[in-house]
Amino acid sequence: MAKLTDGRSGIIAKAEAPDHGQRFIYDDHRDAPRGFGLRITTAGGKAFILSYTSNGRKRRKTIGDWPTWTLESARAEARELVLKISSGVDPLEDARRRKAEPLVKNLAREWLEMHTTGLKSEKAIRGYVENDLIPTIGWMKVSDVRRRDVIEVVEKKAERTPRAAAQLLLYARRMFDYATDRDYLPANPLAGLKPSSIKVKGKRDPLKPITRTRILDEEEIRTFWQNVETCGLHRLTALALKLVLATGQRPGEVAGMHESEIEDRIWRIPAERRGKTQTEHTVYLTDIALEVLESARKELDRLQARRKIPWRGYLFEARPGSPIRNTGLCLAVSRHHATLGAKEVHPWGGWTPHDLRRTMRTGLSACNVRPDIAELTIGHVKTGMVAVYDQHGFDDERREAMLAWERRLKGTILSYRTESEDGNIVQLTEVRTNA
């Protein structure tokens, strides 16, 4: 052992390389912990090391190369390592675990593969993770991620799309739950992080879900029904929107409607197309709904005459062989609010395809349909113990509910208002109109 000294004339600088193997010079300076020393290779490389014993095993950790590390800084580091070792920590084992620990981008892809593959929402979840999380924190080691790192990503998202930011936070939290379960982390850094913790300048509770209550009034319903096929929309898109109002089903389920799902007056929506409930649902098709479907078939026949691709059975095609998507319906409505007669009476302005569904559900209540029957009619499912013990389908009651709504809808779209000579508003009814 020798007292190591730094500088041009010090022991470290003068130490000669061995002919073979490695040479160790241990430091007996009073500030140096036991086992601290210098390693010299046959090539002349010099590095500070710490030899120690952990759980009965002799270990040697390299602190750093000289002269990148000075003698004083290496001794200080060695003292810190000895304190950790005395508390039961093995620095080499820690380093091995650190090296094996995945980056966030690796964790994300592993979690996506294990937990989202095959889900109907897989594409959306992957979008949040791959477009928002990975580009910003994907390069970090999983254990280096702090709560603030994710909060900053979510808050940036919330400035533009609050609802999407709420989903991003949800999936980030689930991903780090997975990391905890796999023992990559001792605890989830996002545990207990609520949407209310996200702050955006000028917005109170930016991630708080906005409850929509928009429905179309009678005048808007009439204008919509009369103008939707002539306002510039693709006719199949227009007819899909009509069917949403006529049946009250989810716009996405209507848009993806397939000929094979229809038998006489029954539309059977398969479980795999019912994202929220994952249960099959049957819909009674009234005359007005059948008229819309017949119009769609005629339009498909007209288009098919000019196409080379065989028809694949979708009743509302966006392009040959591909059904319209809910997003397509939303964009179509947003571009034609004025001609569809939407009144700017709501903070969101206009209305959306889902508001047609809400309008129909509200109409069922106006027709004195029982609330539980109305909910089943539009495709909501029973919950709690009722779902377990009551397996009755209420088919007759749901059919009557649809017929009641048809009468109300026809009474609305077949009428118009005009002003008489004395200034009074007179309600008139046309003899008939095309569906």
TADACOR-V298749 format. One record per helix or strand. SS is the DSSP state (H for helix, E for strand). FROM is the first residue (numbers start at 1). LEN is the number of residues. If there is no record, write none. Layout:
# TADACOR-V298749
SS_FROM_LEN, SS_FROM_LEN
This chain:
# TADACOR-V298749
E_2_1, H_11_4, E_22_6, E_36_6, E_46_9, E_57_9, H_71_16, H_91_10, E_103_1, H_104_12, H_122_16, E_141_1, H_142_3, H_147_12, H_162_20, H_195_3, E_200_1, E_203_1, H_218_10, H_235_13, H_251_5, E_258_1, H_259_3, E_262_2, E_266_4, H_271_3, E_281_4, H_287_18, E_314_1, E_317_3, E_322_2, H_326_10, H_353_14, H_371_7, H_384_6, H_395_19, E_415_5, E_425_5
